[in-house]
Amino acid sequence: MSIFRNLLPLTKASRAQEEQNGEQEQLPTPSQYPQEAALQATVLGLAALSEAHPAAVLAPGAVGRVTPTSPWPCSLPWLGPILGQEGPPGAEDPRALLLAALRSPGLRALEAGTATELLDVFSRLEAAGLLALHPWSDQPQGVYLLPPGTPFVELLPTRDGAQEDDTRTLLLAEAQRGKEYELVLTDHASLTRCCLGDIVQVVGTHNQCPVVRFVDRLGQALSVRGEVTSERLFSEALGRAVAQWPGAKLLDHCCVDSGVLDSSEGSALHYEVFLELRGLRNLSEENRYKLDLCLQDASPHYKSLRFRGSVGPAQVHLVAHGAFRALRAALATGLSSSAPTAMPRVLKHRRLAQLLQRKLLS
């Protein structure tokens, strides 16, 4: 590991990706992985399926079809193109179909003619960047297993939401329960060893693999008067506010300092919050203000600044469906490095904030 660290020094995920210009990187060509690692992943998957669905996993229905011949009804078209075979006309990207299937609560199994074909599908998916697994049906969502293999994952200790001075990373088996770490990912195509900015907390272990939950991201904090409202704190406050809006489901969100948009107009600086909701197309002023109250409850420093009038109330804006999809597209086209693109929760550049402004519903 010392030789590995010396040859591949740590790099940062691009903080300036919002303002870069360039073409989007192509996905790396999948490579062959060690057979031992592949077999470990297969056994883990089979064990999880057996425990979660001992009687229903092979029952007809709710089955994604991987190979052309299948006796069962399926919720997905044939995923043959992911195996390098020609698919039916008009078929969607098989990677997107497979990811959509894996996110569907109703999917119970992926069916293939042979185990090798199914293994090939997941090997290809692992090359689109499979990072973590959620193999327990009885565990809450948001808890993941970090498996060994590719991509190579290291853990960088953090303290109070920031990196420690010692940049020595840990291997997965060295993680300590209750500690928080930044994920470090080595891209097997370009051998770039990159700090992602994603912070995970270790909540347990499965054999020697850490079980984690994602808790925060570095560099995603709001601060108009030095208060430093972290992404974790803001997201928790927003979740409590949305729960008070009848019928609303939060689809996506981000924030911006009012100074970036010059929207203070002589008043106190404040947060501009853009939301995409399902179930609501308008909010009363009373409901909008509930977010500010939740922020005050979550942050005594923010509450003090609000009481003194140094910071104005957060302004909530609803955007049309597809606004955040357009934002992600704008970020992707501006990416000129091999660092992964993360959806920012705090926008630092006016042109991106204005993109959301043009999509306002109310």
C-alpha positions as CSV (number, residue, x, y, z in Angstrom):
1,M,0.0,0.0,0.0
2,S,2.9,2.4,0.7
3,I,4.1,1.9,-2.9
4,F,0.6,2.3,-4.2
5,R,0.1,5.6,-2.3
6,N,3.4,7.0,-3.4
7,L,2.8,6.2,-7.1
8,L,-0.8,7.5,-7.1
9,P,-1.1,10.6,-4.9
10,L,-4.6,11.7,-3.9
11,T,-6.5,14.0,-6.2
12,K,-9.7,15.9,-5.6
13,A,-13.0,15.6,-7.5
14,S,-13.2,18.8,-9.5
15,R,-14.6,21.7,-7.5
16,A,-14.6,23.9,-10.6
17,Q,-16.6,21.5,-12.8
18,E,-19.5,23.9,-13.0
19,E,-17.5,26.4,-15.0
20,Q,-15.3,24.1,-17.1
21,N,-15.9,23.7,-20.8
22,G,-15.2,20.5,-22.6
23,E,-16.7,17.3,-23.9
24,Q,-18.1,14.6,-21.6
25,E,-15.8,11.7,-21.0
26,Q,-16.7,8.4,-22.6
27,L,-17.3,5.4,-20.4
28,P,-14.2,3.2,-20.0
29,T,-14.2,-0.1,-21.9
30,P,-15.0,-2.9,-19.4
31,S,-12.1,-5.2,-18.6
32,Q,-11.9,-8.7,-17.3
33,Y,-11.9,-9.0,-13.5
34,P,-10.2,-11.7,-11.4
35,Q,-12.3,-14.8,-11.2
36,E,-12.0,-15.0,-7.4
37,A,-13.5,-11.6,-6.8
38,A,-16.4,-12.3,-9.3
39,L,-17.2,-15.6,-7.5
40,Q,-17.2,-13.8,-4.1
41,A,-19.7,-11.3,-5.4
42,T,-21.9,-14.1,-6.9
43,V,-22.0,-16.1,-3.7
44,L,-22.8,-13.0,-1.7
45,G,-25.7,-12.2,-4.1
46,L,-27.1,-15.7,-4.0
47,A,-26.9,-15.8,-0.2
48,A,-28.8,-12.5,0.1
49,L,-31.5,-13.6,-2.3
50,S,-31.9,-16.9,-0.5
51,E,-32.3,-15.1,2.9
52,A,-34.6,-12.4,1.6
53,H,-36.9,-14.4,-0.7
54,P,-36.5,-18.1,0.1
55,A,-39.8,-19.1,-1.7
56,A,-40.5,-16.4,-4.1
57,V,-37.3,-15.5,-5.9
58,L,-37.9,-18.0,-8.7
59,A,-41.7,-17.4,-8.9
60,P,-43.1,-16.1,-12.2
61,G,-43.6,-12.4,-12.4
62,A,-41.5,-9.3,-11.5
63,V,-38.6,-10.8,-13.3
64,G,-36.1,-8.9,-15.5
65,R,-35.1,-10.9,-18.6
66,V,-31.4,-10.9,-19.4
67,T,-31.3,-13.3,-22.3
68,P,-33.6,-13.5,-25.4
69,T,-35.3,-16.7,-24.3
70,S,-37.4,-16.6,-21.2
71,P,-40.6,-18.5,-20.2
72,W,-41.7,-15.9,-17.7
73,P,-43.4,-12.5,-18.1
74,C,-40.9,-9.7,-17.5
75,S,-40.8,-6.1,-16.4
76,L,-37.9,-5.2,-18.7
77,P,-37.1,-5.7,-22.3
78,W,-34.3,-8.1,-23.2
79,L,-30.9,-6.8,-21.9
80,G,-28.9,-8.5,-24.5
81,P,-27.1,-5.4,-25.8
82,I,-25.2,-5.2,-22.5
83,L,-23.7,-8.5,-23.4
84,G,-22.5,-7.1,-26.7
85,Q,-25.4,-8.6,-28.7
86,E,-27.8,-6.7,-30.9
87,G,-31.0,-5.7,-29.2
88,P,-34.5,-5.2,-30.7
89,P,-35.1,-1.9,-32.6
90,G,-35.8,1.1,-30.4
91,A,-34.5,-0.5,-27.2
92,E,-33.2,1.8,-24.6
93,D,-29.7,1.8,-23.1
94,P,-29.5,-1.5,-21.3
95,R,-27.4,0.0,-18.5
96,A,-30.2,2.4,-17.8
97,L,-32.8,-0.4,-18.0
98,L,-30.8,-2.5,-15.6
99,L,-30.4,0.3,-13.1
100,A,-34.1,1.1,-13.3
101,A,-34.9,-2.5,-12.6
102,L,-32.6,-2.7,-9.6
103,R,-34.2,0.4,-8.1
104,S,-37.7,-1.1,-8.5
105,P,-39.1,-2.6,-5.2
106,G,-41.2,-5.0,-7.2
107,L,-38.3,-6.7,-9.0
108,R,-37.6,-10.1,-7.4
109,A,-35.1,-11.7,-9.8
110,L,-33.1,-11.3,-12.9
111,E,-33.4,-14.3,-15.2
112,A,-30.8,-15.6,-17.5
113,G,-30.1,-18.8,-19.5
114,T,-26.9,-19.4,-17.6
115,A,-25.2,-18.1,-14.5
116,T,-22.3,-16.9,-16.6
117,E,-24.5,-14.5,-18.6
118,L,-26.0,-13.0,-15.4
119,L,-22.5,-12.6,-14.0
120,D,-21.4,-10.9,-17.2
121,V,-24.2,-8.4,-16.8
122,F,-23.1,-7.4,-13.3
123,S,-19.5,-7.3,-14.4
124,R,-20.4,-4.8,-17.1
125,L,-22.4,-2.8,-14.6
126,E,-19.5,-2.8,-12.2
127,A,-17.4,-1.1,-15.0
128,A,-20.4,1.8,-15.2
129,G,-19.2,2.4,-11.5
130,L,-21.0,0.0,-9.0
131,L,-19.8,1.1,-5.6
132,A,-22.1,-0.3,-2.9
133,L,-24.8,-2.9,-2.3
134,H,-27.9,-3.0,-0.2
135,P,-28.5,-6.8,0.1
136,W,-30.7,-6.9,3.2
137,S,-34.5,-6.6,2.9
138,D,-34.9,-6.2,6.7
139,Q,-32.5,-3.3,7.0
140,P,-33.5,0.4,6.4
141,Q,-32.8,2.0,3.1
142,G,-29.7,4.1,3.0
143,V,-27.4,1.4,4.6
144,Y,-24.9,-0.1,2.2
145,L,-22.2,-2.7,2.0
146,L,-18.8,-1.7,0.5
147,P,-17.5,-4.8,-1.2
148,P,-13.9,-5.5,-2.2
149,G,-12.9,-5.6,-5.9
150,T,-13.2,-3.0,-8.6
151,P,-13.4,0.0,-8.4
152,F,-10.8,0.0,-5.6
153,V,-12.1,1.9,-2.6
154,E,-10.2,3.4,0.3
155,L,-11.4,5.3,3.4
156,L,-9.9,8.7,4.4
157,P,-10.6,9.6,8.1
158,T,-12.4,12.8,8.7
159,R,-13.0,15.0,11.8
160,D,-15.9,17.4,12.2
161,G,-16.8,17.2,8.6
162,A,-13.3,18.0,7.3
163,Q,-10.3,15.9,6.3
164,E,-7.7,15.2,9.0
165,D,-4.1,16.4,8.4
166,D,-2.9,12.8,8.0
167,T,-3.9,11.8,4.5
168,R,-3.1,8.1,5.0
169,T,-6.1,6.1,3.9
170,L,-7.4,2.9,5.3
171,L,-8.5,-0.3,3.6
172,L,-12.0,-1.5,4.0
173,A,-11.2,-4.1,6.7
174,E,-9.5,-1.4,8.8
175,A,-12.6,0.8,9.2
176,Q,-13.9,1.4,12.7
177,R,-17.5,1.3,13.7
178,G,-19.0,4.8,14.4
179,K,-16.2,6.6,12.6
180,E,-16.7,8.8,9.5
181,Y,-14.6,8.6,6.4
182,E,-14.4,10.2,3.0
183,L,-14.5,7.7,0.1
184,V,-11.4,7.5,-2.1
185,L,-11.9,5.8,-5.4
186,T,-9.3,4.5,-7.9
187,D,-10.5,4.5,-11.5
188,H,-9.2,1.3,-13.1
189,A,-9.2,2.8,-16.5
190,S,-7.0,5.8,-15.9
191,L,-5.6,4.9,-12.5
192,T,-6.8,8.2,-11.0
193,R,-6.9,8.0,-7.2
194,C,-9.7,10.5,-6.3
195,C,-11.2,11.8,-3.1
196,L,-14.9,11.9,-3.9
197,G,-16.1,14.2,-1.2
198,D,-18.7,11.7,-0.1
199,I,-18.7,11.1,3.7
200,V,-19.9,7.8,5.1
201,Q,-20.3,6.6,8.6
202,V,-19.5,2.9,9.5
203,V,-22.6,1.4,11.2
204,G,-21.5,-2.3,11.2
205,T,-19.6,-5.0,9.3
206,H,-20.4,-8.0,7.1
207,N,-17.5,-10.4,7.4
208,Q,-14.6,-7.9,7.0
209,C,-16.6,-5.5,4.8
210,P,-17.8,-2.2,6.3
211,V,-21.6,-1.5,6.3
212,V,-22.0,2.3,5.9
213,R,-24.5,5.1,5.5
214,F,-23.9,8.2,3.5
215,V,-24.1,11.2,5.8
216,D,-22.5,14.3,4.1
217,R,-20.5,15.7,1.2
218,L,-17.5,18.0,1.7
219,G,-17.6,21.4,0.0
220,Q,-21.5,21.5,0.0
221,A,-22.1,24.0,2.8
222,L,-24.1,27.2,2.8
223,S,-22.6,30.3,4.4
224,V,-23.8,33.8,3.9
225,R,-22.6,35.2,7.3
226,G,-20.0,32.6,8.4
227,E,-22.7,30.2,9.8
228,V,-21.7,27.1,7.7
229,T,-24.9,25.2,7.2
230,S,-23.8,21.7,6.1
231,E,-25.5,19.6,3.5
232,R,-26.5,17.1,6.1
233,L,-28.1,19.7,8.4
234,F,-29.9,21.4,5.6
235,S,-31.2,18.2,4.1
236,E,-32.6,17.1,7.5
237,A,-34.3,20.4,8.0
238,L,-35.7,20.3,4.5
239,G,-37.0,16.8,5.1
240,R,-38.9,18.0,8.2
241,A,-40.4,20.9,6.3
242,V,-41.6,18.8,3.4
243,A,-43.2,16.4,5.8
244,Q,-45.5,19.3,6.8
245,W,-46.6,20.0,3.2
246,P,-49.6,17.7,2.6
247,G,-49.2,15.5,-0.5
248,A,-45.7,16.7,-1.4
249,K,-42.9,14.4,-2.3
250,L,-39.4,15.8,-2.7
251,L,-37.7,14.8,-6.0
252,D,-34.6,17.1,-6.0
253,H,-33.3,20.3,-4.5
254,C,-30.3,22.7,-4.4
255,C,-29.5,26.0,-2.8
256,V,-27.7,29.2,-3.7
257,D,-26.4,32.2,-1.7
258,S,-28.7,35.2,-2.7
259,G,-25.5,37.2,-3.3
260,V,-24.7,34.9,-6.3
261,L,-28.0,35.9,-7.9
262,D,-28.0,39.5,-6.7
263,S,-31.5,38.8,-5.4
264,S,-31.1,40.5,-2.0
265,E,-32.0,44.0,-3.4
266,G,-30.7,45.8,-0.4
267,S,-32.2,43.4,2.2
268,A,-30.3,40.9,4.3
269,L,-28.5,38.0,2.5
270,H,-30.4,34.8,2.6
271,Y,-30.7,31.3,1.1
272,E,-32.4,30.8,-2.2
273,V,-33.8,27.2,-2.3
274,F,-35.0,25.5,-5.5
275,L,-37.2,22.4,-5.2
276,E,-38.7,19.9,-7.5
277,L,-41.8,18.4,-5.9
278,R,-44.4,15.8,-6.9
279,G,-48.0,16.3,-5.7
280,L,-47.8,20.1,-5.4
281,R,-47.4,22.9,-7.9
282,N,-47.7,25.8,-5.4
283,L,-47.0,26.5,-1.8
284,S,-48.5,29.1,0.5
285,E,-46.2,31.6,2.1
286,E,-46.9,30.0,5.5
287,N,-45.7,26.6,4.2
288,R,-42.6,28.2,2.5
289,Y,-41.7,29.8,5.8
290,K,-41.8,26.4,7.6
291,L,-38.4,25.6,6.0
292,D,-36.8,28.6,7.6
293,L,-38.3,27.6,11.0
294,C,-36.9,24.1,10.6
295,L,-33.5,25.6,9.8
296,Q,-33.6,27.7,12.9
297,D,-34.5,24.6,15.0
298,A,-31.6,22.7,13.4
299,S,-28.9,25.4,13.8
300,P,-28.7,27.7,16.8
301,H,-26.1,29.8,14.9
302,Y,-28.5,30.3,12.0
303,K,-31.3,31.1,14.5
304,S,-29.2,33.7,16.2
305,L,-28.4,35.4,12.8
306,R,-32.1,35.4,11.9
307,F,-33.0,36.9,15.3
308,R,-30.5,39.7,14.8
309,G,-31.6,40.3,11.2
310,S,-28.1,39.6,9.8
311,V,-29.7,36.8,7.6
312,G,-33.0,37.0,6.0
313,P,-35.6,34.2,5.7
314,A,-34.9,31.4,3.2
315,Q,-36.8,31.9,-0.1
316,V,-38.4,28.7,-1.5
317,H,-39.0,28.3,-5.2
318,L,-40.7,25.4,-7.0
319,V,-39.2,24.5,-10.4
320,A,-40.8,22.6,-13.3
321,H,-40.3,18.9,-13.9
322,G,-37.1,18.2,-15.7
323,A,-35.3,21.3,-14.3
324,F,-32.7,19.3,-12.4
325,R,-32.2,17.0,-15.4
326,A,-31.3,20.0,-17.4
327,L,-28.9,21.1,-14.6
328,R,-27.2,17.7,-14.6
329,A,-26.8,17.9,-18.4
330,A,-25.2,21.3,-18.1
331,L,-22.8,20.0,-15.5
332,A,-21.9,17.0,-17.6
333,T,-21.2,19.0,-20.8
334,G,-18.9,21.3,-18.8
335,L,-16.8,18.4,-17.4
336,S,-13.3,18.2,-18.8
337,S,-11.5,15.9,-16.3
338,S,-11.8,12.2,-15.4
339,A,-13.1,13.1,-11.9
340,P,-16.7,11.9,-11.3
341,T,-19.6,14.3,-11.6
342,A,-21.5,14.9,-8.4
343,M,-24.9,16.7,-8.3
344,P,-24.1,19.8,-6.3
345,R,-26.5,20.8,-3.5
346,V,-25.0,24.3,-3.3
347,L,-24.6,26.2,-6.6
348,K,-21.6,28.7,-6.7
349,H,-22.0,30.0,-10.2
350,R,-24.7,32.4,-11.5
351,R,-25.3,30.8,-14.9
352,L,-26.3,27.5,-13.3
353,A,-28.6,29.2,-10.7
354,Q,-30.2,31.2,-13.6
355,L,-30.8,27.9,-15.4
356,L,-33.1,26.9,-12.5
357,Q,-34.6,30.4,-12.3
358,R,-35.8,30.0,-15.9
359,K,-37.7,26.9,-14.9
360,L,-39.7,28.4,-12.0
361,L,-43.3,27.4,-11.4
362,S,-43.8,29.6,-8.3
